[in-house]
């Protein structure tokens, strides 16, 4: 309805005006904003940067989007107006990427940045073996999309580019997953041999063979190595046996106690608050949204009265600035409720540690209690934003 209204208004002013292009571009801003709101309300997980220009009495439409549907509908809307345009829109991925539209992380941890340069802010991280969609290329950086749909840039040295056939082969191959916080992949079947690389919690490699003590594994780029069987398991077996109970959420969370804080981090080498909650749920077989401000929109709302009553172990607690008449609620921090008689929760702030909402406890967290916004429950909840990795086995 909103789009139809914009088109009618634009048509009226075109007829009434002698400066048709200027009026048209002004009116098209409303149409464009409507498409942006529909297809890319969150720029972290979708791309829509299309704009209109008036150049030499011609209307140029340029920009980028990763939505073919948005592109087609925008052009259809412009046809309704019967206005000629010069189309410079890129629908990603395009010829810049070629047929290498997929990639897999080949380092223990890859840094994925907000812009295509090493000095840019760290947006998120990827773990060894993580599958990625490749959307664009600029210099030595590729714009990729992670399984949680987060879009940002990674240095070419961290990924192995693949075509669809190679990518499908990787995804369907037998693999192992590393279950310790830190470790190594060795060049021979001995921990006294050389090291191929380090590996961290959640890292995945292709299975080749095994003996009593080691898995023989293959990297996305073809390197061969050996992982101690005491530190890893067959991925599908691990996934089938996973039982994301409240107790298992707590066990994995406490396993990360003491991990260092790193803005944008999602690995045992360093993690921010939402990177911590993300890793806890990942190691329980669930891919959840990346940032706290996204995580607060998933799952089931609990503790509406902000009294900490009715909370269960594993629920996510959100903190920040409450909404006012002039400003929306702003979520800036998240932790995991442990549901014990000490009213404890565990979160990444400075490092991963336990805090309490009970004023009588020595680790009482008055600061976060005063900015508590509410909680969400993920366990046992069906939500399109919560991806159960067991579904991939089907």
C-alpha positions as CSV (number, residue, x, y, z in Angstrom):
1,X,0.0,0.0,0.0
2,X,2.8,2.4,0.9
3,X,4.6,1.7,-2.4
4,X,1.4,2.3,-4.5
5,X,0.8,5.6,-2.6
6,X,4.3,6.8,-3.5
7,X,3.9,5.9,-7.2
8,X,0.6,7.8,-7.4
9,X,2.1,10.9,-5.9
10,X,5.1,10.7,-8.1
11,X,3.0,10.3,-11.2
12,X,0.9,13.4,-10.3
13,X,3.9,15.6,-9.8
14,X,5.6,14.4,-13.0
15,X,2.6,15.5,-15.0
16,X,2.3,18.8,-13.2
17,X,6.0,19.8,-13.2
18,X,8.3,21.1,-15.9
19,X,11.3,19.8,-14.0
20,X,10.3,16.2,-14.2
21,X,13.7,14.5,-13.3
22,X,14.2,16.5,-10.1
23,X,10.6,15.9,-9.0
24,X,10.9,12.2,-9.9
25,X,14.1,11.7,-8.0
26,X,12.7,13.4,-5.0
27,X,9.6,11.2,-5.1
28,X,11.6,8.0,-5.8
29,X,13.3,8.5,-2.4
30,X,10.1,7.4,-0.8
31,X,9.8,4.3,-3.0
32,X,13.5,3.5,-2.4
33,X,13.1,3.9,1.4
34,X,10.1,1.5,1.2
35,X,12.2,-1.2,-0.5
36,X,15.1,-0.6,1.9
37,X,12.8,-1.0,4.9
38,X,11.3,-4.2,3.5
39,X,14.4,-6.0,2.2
40,X,17.2,-4.7,4.4
41,X,15.9,-3.3,7.7
42,X,19.1,-4.5,9.3
43,X,22.2,-3.8,7.3
44,X,24.2,-6.4,9.2
45,X,22.3,-9.2,7.5
46,X,21.1,-7.7,4.2
47,X,22.4,-5.3,1.6
48,X,20.4,-2.5,-0.1
49,X,22.3,0.7,-0.9
50,X,20.5,1.8,-4.1
51,X,20.2,5.5,-4.9
52,X,19.1,7.8,-7.7
53,X,21.0,10.6,-9.4
54,X,20.1,13.2,-12.0
55,X,23.1,13.5,-14.4
56,X,23.0,15.3,-17.8
57,X,19.1,15.1,-17.8
58,X,19.3,11.4,-17.3
59,X,18.3,9.4,-14.2
60,X,21.0,7.0,-13.0
61,X,20.0,4.2,-10.6
62,X,23.1,2.8,-8.9
63,X,24.1,0.8,-5.8
64,X,24.1,-2.7,-4.5
65,X,21.7,-5.3,-3.2
66,X,21.9,-9.0,-2.3
67,X,18.2,-9.4,-3.0
68,X,17.2,-10.3,-6.5
69,X,13.6,-9.9,-5.5
70,X,14.1,-6.4,-4.4
71,X,15.9,-5.6,-7.6
72,X,13.2,-7.0,-9.8
73,X,10.4,-5.3,-7.9
74,X,12.2,-1.9,-8.0
75,X,12.6,-2.1,-11.7
76,X,9.0,-3.1,-12.1
77,X,8.0,-0.1,-10.1
78,X,10.1,2.2,-12.3
79,X,8.4,0.7,-15.4
80,X,5.0,1.7,-14.1
81,X,6.2,5.3,-14.2
82,X,7.4,4.9,-17.8
83,X,10.6,6.7,-17.1
84,X,13.9,5.8,-18.8
85,X,16.8,5.1,-16.5
86,X,20.5,4.1,-16.7
87,X,20.7,1.0,-14.6
88,X,24.0,0.6,-12.7
89,X,22.7,-1.6,-9.9
90,X,24.8,-4.6,-8.8
91,X,23.0,-7.7,-7.6
92,X,25.4,-9.5,-5.4
93,X,27.1,-11.8,-6.0
94,X,28.0,-10.8,-9.5
95,X,30.8,-11.2,-12.1
96,X,33.3,-9.7,-9.7
97,X,33.1,-12.9,-7.7
98,X,32.6,-15.2,-10.7
99,X,31.7,-18.8,-9.9
100,X,33.6,-18.8,-6.6
101,X,30.5,-17.8,-4.7
102,X,31.3,-19.8,-1.6
103,X,34.2,-20.2,0.8
104,X,35.3,-22.1,3.9
105,X,37.4,-20.7,6.8
106,X,40.8,-22.2,6.7
107,X,42.5,-20.7,9.8
108,X,41.7,-21.5,13.4
109,X,39.9,-18.2,13.7
110,X,39.2,-15.7,10.9
111,X,38.6,-12.0,11.6
112,X,35.6,-10.6,9.7
113,X,35.7,-6.7,9.6
114,X,33.2,-3.9,9.0
115,X,35.2,-2.6,6.0
116,X,37.6,-4.1,3.4
117,X,40.8,-3.1,5.3
118,X,42.8,-4.5,8.2
119,X,42.3,-1.4,10.3
120,X,38.5,-1.6,10.2
121,X,36.5,-2.6,13.3
122,X,36.2,-6.3,14.0
123,X,32.6,-7.2,13.3
124,X,32.6,-10.9,14.0
125,X,34.8,-14.0,13.7
126,X,34.6,-17.3,11.9
127,X,35.9,-20.7,13.1
128,X,38.0,-23.2,11.1
129,X,35.7,-25.0,8.7
130,X,32.9,-22.5,8.8
131,X,30.9,-22.3,5.5
132,X,30.5,-18.9,4.0
133,X,28.6,-17.2,1.1
134,X,30.8,-14.9,-0.9
135,X,29.0,-11.7,-2.1
136,X,31.7,-9.3,-3.3
137,X,35.4,-8.6,-3.6
138,X,37.5,-5.5,-3.1
139,X,41.2,-5.7,-3.3
140,X,42.4,-8.5,-1.1
141,X,39.1,-8.7,0.9
142,X,35.9,-10.6,0.2
143,X,32.5,-9.6,1.5
144,X,31.1,-12.8,3.1
145,X,27.9,-13.9,4.9
146,X,28.2,-16.3,7.8
147,X,25.7,-19.0,8.8
148,X,24.0,-16.5,11.1
149,X,23.6,-14.2,8.1
150,X,26.1,-11.6,9.3
151,X,27.7,-9.7,6.3
152,X,31.1,-8.2,6.5
153,X,34.7,-8.4,5.0
154,X,37.4,-11.0,5.4
155,X,41.0,-11.0,4.2
156,X,41.6,-13.6,1.4
157,X,44.3,-15.3,3.5
158,X,41.6,-16.6,5.9
159,X,39.4,-18.4,3.4
160,X,39.4,-21.0,0.7
161,X,37.2,-20.0,-2.2
162,X,35.0,-22.7,-3.8
163,X,32.5,-23.1,-6.6
164,X,29.1,-24.7,-5.7
165,X,30.3,-28.3,-6.5
166,X,33.3,-27.9,-4.3
167,X,31.3,-26.3,-1.5
168,X,28.6,-29.0,-1.6
169,X,31.3,-31.7,-1.4
170,X,32.8,-30.0,1.7
171,X,29.4,-29.6,3.4
172,X,28.4,-33.3,2.8
173,X,31.8,-34.8,3.7
174,X,32.4,-36.6,6.9
175,X,34.1,-34.3,9.5
176,X,35.4,-34.0,13.0
177,X,34.7,-31.1,15.5
178,X,37.2,-29.9,18.0
179,X,35.7,-30.0,21.5
180,X,38.5,-28.6,23.7
181,X,39.1,-24.9,24.3
182,X,42.5,-24.8,22.6
183,X,44.8,-27.3,20.8
184,X,46.8,-28.2,17.7
185,X,46.7,-30.1,14.5
186,X,49.9,-32.1,14.1
187,X,51.8,-33.0,11.0
188,X,52.1,-36.6,12.0
189,X,50.4,-39.1,14.3
190,X,52.3,-37.8,17.3
191,X,52.0,-34.7,19.6
192,X,55.8,-34.5,19.4
193,X,55.7,-33.8,15.6
194,X,55.4,-30.5,13.9
195,X,52.3,-28.4,14.1
196,X,50.2,-27.6,11.0
197,X,48.1,-25.0,12.9
198,X,46.4,-24.3,16.1
199,X,42.7,-25.1,16.5
200,X,40.0,-23.8,18.9
201,X,36.7,-24.9,20.3
202,X,34.2,-25.6,17.5
203,X,36.7,-25.9,14.7
204,X,35.8,-28.4,12.0
205,X,37.9,-30.4,9.6
206,X,37.3,-33.1,7.0
207,X,37.7,-36.6,8.3
208,X,40.0,-38.9,6.3
209,X,40.9,-41.8,8.6
210,X,41.7,-42.8,12.2
211,X,43.7,-45.0,14.4
212,X,43.6,-45.6,18.2
213,X,44.8,-42.1,19.1
214,X,44.4,-39.7,16.1
215,X,42.1,-38.6,13.4
216,X,43.6,-37.9,10.0
217,X,42.0,-34.7,8.7
218,X,42.0,-32.4,5.7
219,X,41.8,-28.6,5.6
220,X,39.6,-26.7,3.1
221,X,42.8,-25.8,1.2
222,X,44.0,-29.4,1.1
223,X,46.5,-29.5,3.9
224,X,46.6,-32.8,5.8
225,X,47.0,-33.1,9.6
226,X,46.3,-35.1,12.7
227,X,44.1,-34.3,15.7
228,X,44.1,-36.2,19.0
229,X,40.9,-38.3,19.3
230,X,40.7,-37.3,23.0
231,X,40.2,-33.7,21.8
232,X,37.6,-34.2,19.0
233,X,34.7,-36.2,17.9
234,X,33.0,-37.2,14.6
235,X,30.8,-34.1,13.8
236,X,27.6,-36.0,12.9
237,X,27.8,-38.2,15.9
238,X,28.4,-35.2,18.1
239,X,25.4,-33.4,16.6
240,X,23.1,-36.4,16.9
241,X,23.9,-36.9,20.6
242,X,23.6,-33.2,21.5
243,X,20.9,-32.5,24.0
244,X,20.6,-28.7,24.5
245,X,19.3,-28.8,28.1
246,X,19.6,-26.1,30.7
247,X,22.3,-28.1,32.4
248,X,24.3,-28.4,29.2
249,X,24.0,-24.7,28.5
250,X,25.4,-24.0,32.0
251,X,28.2,-26.6,31.5
252,X,29.4,-25.1,28.2
253,X,29.1,-21.6,29.6
254,X,31.2,-22.3,32.6
255,X,33.8,-24.1,30.4
256,X,34.4,-20.6,28.9
257,X,34.8,-19.0,32.3
258,X,37.9,-16.7,32.2
259,X,38.0,-16.3,28.4
260,X,39.3,-12.9,27.5
261,X,37.0,-10.1,26.2
262,X,37.4,-9.0,22.6
263,X,35.0,-6.7,20.8
264,X,33.7,-8.6,17.8
265,X,35.2,-11.9,19.0
266,X,33.3,-15.2,18.9
267,X,36.0,-17.7,19.7
268,X,38.0,-19.0,22.6
269,X,40.8,-16.5,21.6
270,X,38.5,-13.7,22.7
271,X,34.8,-12.9,22.7
272,X,32.4,-10.1,23.3
273,X,29.1,-10.5,25.3
274,X,27.0,-11.7,22.4
275,X,29.9,-13.7,20.9
276,X,30.0,-15.6,24.2
277,X,26.2,-16.4,24.2
278,X,26.5,-17.3,20.5
279,X,29.4,-19.7,21.2
280,X,27.6,-21.3,24.1
281,X,24.5,-22.0,22.0
282,X,26.6,-23.1,19.0
283,X,28.3,-25.8,21.1
284,X,24.8,-26.9,22.0
285,X,23.8,-27.2,18.3
286,X,22.1,-23.9,17.8
287,X,23.1,-21.0,15.5
288,X,21.6,-17.8,17.0
289,X,21.8,-14.1,15.8
290,X,25.2,-12.4,16.1
291,X,24.6,-9.2,18.2
292,X,22.8,-8.6,21.4
293,X,20.5,-6.2,19.7
294,X,19.5,-9.0,17.3
295,X,19.4,-11.7,19.9
296,X,16.8,-9.8,21.9
297,X,14.4,-10.2,19.0
298,X,14.6,-14.0,18.9
299,X,13.0,-16.6,21.1
300,X,10.3,-16.2,23.7
301,X,9.9,-13.2,26.0
302,X,10.2,-14.1,29.7
303,X,10.2,-12.0,32.9
304,X,8.1,-9.1,31.5
305,X,7.9,-7.6,35.0
306,X,11.7,-7.5,35.3
307,X,11.6,-9.2,38.7
308,X,13.9,-12.2,37.8
309,X,11.0,-14.5,38.6
310,X,10.0,-17.3,36.2
311,X,13.5,-17.3,34.6
312,X,15.1,-20.6,33.8
313,X,18.7,-21.6,33.4
314,X,19.9,-20.8,29.9
315,X,17.6,-17.8,29.4
316,X,19.4,-14.7,27.9
317,X,19.3,-11.5,30.0
318,X,19.6,-8.2,28.1
319,X,20.9,-4.9,29.4
320,X,21.0,-1.3,28.1
321,X,19.0,1.8,28.0
322,X,15.2,1.7,28.4
323,X,12.9,3.3,25.9
324,X,11.5,6.8,26.4
325,X,9.0,8.9,24.6
326,X,11.7,10.1,22.3
327,X,14.1,7.2,22.0
328,X,13.8,3.5,21.4
329,X,15.2,0.8,23.7
330,X,18.9,0.3,23.2
331,X,20.4,-3.2,24.0
332,X,24.1,-3.1,24.6
333,X,24.9,-6.2,26.7
334,X,23.7,-9.8,27.2
335,X,24.4,-12.7,29.6
336,X,23.1,-16.2,30.5
337,X,20.9,-16.8,33.6
338,X,22.1,-19.8,35.7
339,X,19.0,-20.0,37.8
340,X,20.5,-20.9,41.2
341,X,19.9,-19.6,44.8
342,X,22.6,-17.0,44.3
343,X,20.7,-15.4,41.3
344,X,23.8,-15.8,39.2
345,X,24.3,-15.1,35.5
346,X,27.5,-15.5,33.4
347,X,28.6,-13.0,30.8
348,X,31.6,-11.5,28.9
349,X,32.6,-8.2,30.4
350,X,36.3,-7.7,30.8
351,X,36.4,-11.5,30.6
352,X,33.8,-14.3,30.9
353,X,32.8,-14.4,34.6
354,X,29.9,-15.0,37.0
355,X,27.9,-12.1,38.5
356,X,24.8,-12.0,40.7
357,X,21.6,-10.1,40.9
358,X,21.4,-10.7,44.7
359,X,22.6,-7.7,46.7
360,X,23.8,-10.1,49.5
361,X,26.3,-11.8,47.3
362,X,30.0,-10.7,47.0
363,X,29.8,-10.6,43.2
364,X,26.6,-8.6,43.1
365,X,26.4,-6.6,39.9
366,X,24.5,-3.4,40.7
367,X,25.4,-1.7,37.4
368,X,23.8,-4.4,35.2
369,X,20.8,-4.8,37.6
370,X,20.0,-1.2,37.1
371,X,20.0,-1.4,33.4
372,X,18.2,-4.8,33.0
373,X,15.8,-4.7,30.1
374,X,14.3,-8.2,30.1
375,X,15.0,-11.8,29.0
376,X,14.4,-14.2,26.2
377,X,14.2,-18.0,26.2
378,X,15.6,-20.0,23.3
379,X,15.5,-23.6,24.6
380,X,12.4,-25.5,23.3
381,X,11.3,-22.5,21.2
382,X,10.7,-22.7,17.4
383,X,11.9,-19.5,15.8
384,X,13.2,-18.8,12.2
385,X,16.1,-16.9,13.8
386,X,17.2,-19.9,15.7
387,X,18.8,-22.5,13.5
388,X,18.9,-26.1,14.9
389,X,22.0,-27.7,13.3
390,X,20.4,-31.1,13.6
391,X,18.0,-30.0,10.9
392,X,21.0,-29.9,8.5
393,X,21.4,-33.7,9.0
394,X,18.1,-34.2,7.3
